[in-house]
Amino acid sequence: MLNQNVLDELISDLKVNYKGIIKQLRLEHCMDDQGDYISLMMIELYKSRRHKGYGSTIMSEIINIADHHNVRIKLWVTDVFGTNFKALYYFYHKHNFFLIKNENDGNMIYYPCN
């Protein structure tokens, strides 16, 4: 069963496996009227490690957890850490995230593969 402890363990493992690559990673277990979901609050890699495939590898591990537990992933795209919106939208779209309809503020969602 998915809970915050499972996500905290994933974060810990990723930080060990990708030491010197992950600057910040924050995942939260949440619930809404459609059930459980993972809120990807923050994923930031060190600038020298960006655009080298690490982000995709880390995202794949987060997606594997979501698929395993049959939960969605929600996130809000922001350029606060220096990556432009277009690049971020492309990155998340490449990982099967979609803009939430009727939202123009960067909210995206991933649906688990069943």
C-alpha positions in Angstrom: 0.0 0.0 0.0 1.3 3.4 -0.9 2.0 5.8 1.9 4.4 8.6 2.8 6.9 6.1 4.2 7.1 4.3 0.9 7.8 7.6 -0.8 10.3 8.7 1.8 12.2 5.4 1.3 12.2 6.0 -2.5 13.6 9.5 -2.0 16.3 8.2 0.3 17.3 5.4 -2.1 17.3 7.8 -5.1 19.5 10.3 -3.2 22.0 7.6 -2.3 22.0 6.1 -5.9 22.2 9.6 -7.5 24.4 11.3 -5.0 25.8 14.5 -6.5 23.1 14.5 -9.1 19.9 15.2 -7.1 19.9 18.6 -5.5 16.3 18.4 -4.1 13.5 15.8 -4.4 10.2 16.0 -2.7 7.3 13.6 -3.1 4.1 13.7 -1.1 1.4 11.1 -0.7 -2.0 12.7 -1.2 -5.7 11.8 -1.7 -8.6 13.4 -3.5 -12.0 12.2 -4.6 -10.4 9.9 -7.2 -8.1 8.2 -4.7 -4.4 8.2 -3.8 -1.8 10.1 -5.9 1.8 11.2 -5.7 2.4 14.9 -5.7 5.8 15.6 -7.2 6.5 18.8 -5.3 10.1 19.3 -6.4 12.7 17.6 -8.5 15.9 19.6 -9.0 19.2 18.3 -10.3 22.5 20.1 -10.0 23.0 22.3 -13.1 26.1 20.3 -14.2 24.1 17.1 -14.2 21.1 18.4 -16.3 20.5 17.3 -19.9 22.5 14.0 -19.4 19.6 11.6 -18.9 19.6 11.5 -15.1 16.3 13.3 -14.9 14.6 10.7 -17.2 16.1 7.9 -15.2 14.9 9.3 -11.9 11.5 10.1 -13.3 11.2 6.5 -14.6 11.8 5.2 -11.0 9.1 7.5 -9.7 6.7 6.4 -12.4 7.5 2.7 -11.6 6.3 3.3 -8.1 3.1 5.0 -9.3 2.5 2.2 -11.8 3.2 -0.5 -9.1 0.7 1.1 -6.7 -1.7 2.1 -9.5 -1.7 5.8 -8.6 -1.5 9.1 -10.5 1.3 11.6 -10.3 0.4 15.3 -10.2 2.8 18.2 -10.5 3.0 21.9 -11.3 5.5 23.0 -13.8 7.7 26.0 -12.8 10.8 27.6 -14.1 12.0 28.8 -10.7 15.1 26.7 -10.9 16.2 28.0 -14.3 14.8 25.6 -16.8 12.3 27.1 -19.2 8.7 26.1 -19.4 8.9 24.7 -23.0 11.7 22.3 -22.0 9.9 21.2 -18.9 6.6 20.6 -20.7 8.6 18.5 -23.3 10.3 16.5 -20.5 7.1 15.7 -18.7 5.1 15.0 -21.9 7.9 12.6 -23.0 7.1 10.7 -19.7 3.4 10.6 -20.5 2.3 13.5 -18.4 -0.6 15.7 -19.7 -1.7 19.2 -19.0 -4.9 19.1 -16.9 -7.8 20.3 -19.1 -9.0 23.8 -18.4 -5.8 24.6 -16.6 -3.3 27.0 -18.1 -1.1 27.3 -15.0 1.2 24.3 -15.6 -0.7 21.6 -13.7 0.1 18.2 -15.2 -0.9 14.7 -14.5 0.4 11.1 -15.1 -2.0 8.2 -15.2 -0.6 4.8 -14.2 -0.2 2.1 -16.8 -2.5 -0.8 -16.0 
